[in-house]
Amino acid sequence: MQFNIETERETDGRWIAEIPEIPGAMAYGRTERHAKAKAYALALRAIADDVEKSKRVPQSINIGCISA
């Protein structure tokens, strides 16, 4: 599995990070690093739920970064 974290700075100074391939893996943070960490945690929870339900274990998970 390979996903990309997309980040962008909002006009109010907050950062938003999203992993488009995983619905709901989007988070705001005070810094780009905080936003990425929150989105990454949401993605891992979603993947864990999917593994638990389907019993299919991904061989690897790779998440890269794209900044806007």
Secondary structure, DSSP 8 states (H G I E B T S, - for coil): -EEEEEEEE-TTS-EEEE-TTSTT-EEEESSHHHHHHHHHHHHHHHHHHHHHHH----S--EEEEEE-
